[in-house]
């Protein structure tokens, strides 16, 4: 099930699959467009997948978003997983060590399957 949130740009879509929220982002993530992405993430759900597979630029605002969201998810008891396999995401994650504090899968279907397994087991 897809749904639109008010003031959400076309580059951000939200779907819910078996109770798991999937937020898909395309294009660039920087300080100018980070707020709609933040507002799309619903950490009251049991699990959230942030699909960054179509992101072409990932600035420091994106890194901060991942760390802040992971911390908030841990406080809420929400499983938070990122889907991304491209250099534009992996390089900043690796250089900053953020790859050590988030769960990441190469594709959204893999992330969704892993989240479902975590929720069941």
Number of C-alpha atoms within 10 A of each C-alpha: 9 11 9 13 12 9 9 15 13 9 16 17 19 22 16 15 11 9 13 20 25 26 23 21 21 16 14 19 22 16 12 9 14 16 13 16 21 15 12 21 18 18 20 12 17 18 22 26 27 24 27 25 21 17 18 15 14 21 15 13 15 22 19 13 17 22 15 13 21 21 16 14 21 13 10 13 14 20 20 27 25 24 24 21 16 14 13 18 21 15 14 17 19 12 9 11 11 16 18 10 12 17 17 21 19 15 15 22 13 13 24 25 10 14 21 18 10 11 12 6 6
